[in-house]
């Protein structure tokens, strides 16, 4: 997924260098399920811990150099 190509459709919520958190502001679809996602966590780390809020579905896409986690309500 080319995040830079759709960057204008996302809001950067947090940037820790190796991990970024984006909010979907324009109904960008998830590459795993083809439905709009809420947030996108992109990390270059091999492991990452996070706590989703409420009852939500997660989609995960593993690329060569990073892991992408998409939240769905």
Order of alpha helices (4+ residues) and beta strands (2+ residues): alpha-beta-beta-beta-beta-beta
